[in-house]
Amino acid sequence: MHHFPHSTYYQDRQTEYQLCQDFPGDDVLIDGLHAMQLHFQNNNVNVDIPVVRIMNTAHFLAAYMFSTECSGDQLEYDAIAHDSLSRDRQLTRVAMIVLAAMLKRTQGFRANSCRNLILENREPDFDYGVTLYDRFLHSAEKRFSEENFLIDTHAQILALKSENEQLAAENTELKIKYHIMENQQNIQYKQDNNQGTIYNAPVYITYTTPAPDAQPSKAPQKAETQDAKPLPFLVPDKLAELGTYTIEEFEALYHKAVKAGAPPLAKFLKLYRDLEVLDVKGFNKKQTFEELKAYFGDEIDYGYPNFAAYY
């Protein structure tokens, strides 16, 4: 049986209960469909109304309209409903009647414009069906807002955003691991070829690092810009033992993780916490975030709840 897919804008609900749970106000429309079914039976009209399918089709059309700013025409929406309901002309008409009632009970100029579009130049039987269905609805109260019809679209957007953040975090972690492996290979190469200045393991290579009394002028300037505060939680001796970055290089990596967002920062903290380069013992999540915020300031443009969710 042919069925137009709804997954792009709307996920079909399986029961009347699920519809009413997710869309307050559906109870009025569903009760109206049951009343219309009874009316048809009493008048020997051979129409069997699948209530859940009709409601899913109406909701999908509403979500499609509001996602595309109601840019189509009447024939387009009729064709979508027709495909969604296995090309049944009677059920297509019922779905469009329900959609008209749904939009009538929705606040907003766009809902009114969409309703006028689907009602324009209809045959008398369709207009009678709209009037008849409205008689079966026990409440004329407007119960919907345009946002109600887009909850599945918003959920899809949030899921994609979360997936992108996760991919960014994994990318940052892979880059960090790659740099560690690359530096370890360089160290091993220098050991094998007896080049550079090599300390006992854990190994740390230095080539052009000036003596403490001959540090370049940029170091004091860096201290002034950060009010001489050390990097949060950094254990310099452990960083030196690790042998992968100088303090300046590690600081640049730290800033990069902070700016990348909460997921990459959490990955960064966990990685170097496990390597004992960052000592966060005694700090709970809130205290950790406050220390980071005090140092990095506006570089952290996300709040504690977002940080806590990933750390």
Buried (B, 14 or more C-beta within 10 A) or exposed (E): EEEBEBEEBBBBBEEBEBBBEBBEBBBBBBBBBEBBBEBBEEEEEEBEBBBBBBBBBBBBBBBBBBBEEBEBEBEEBBBBBBBBBBEBEBBBBBBBBBBBBBBBBBBBEBBEEBBEBBBEEBEEEBEEBBEBBBEBBEEEEEBBEBEBBBBBBEEBEEEEEEEEBEEBBEEBBEBBEEBBEEBBEBBEEBBEEEEBEBEEEEBBBEEEEEEEEEEEEEEEEEEEEEEEEEBBBBBEEBBBBBBBBEBEEBBEBBEBBBEBBBBBBBBBBBBBBEBBBBBBEEBEBEEBBBBBBEBBEEEBEBEBEBBBEBB
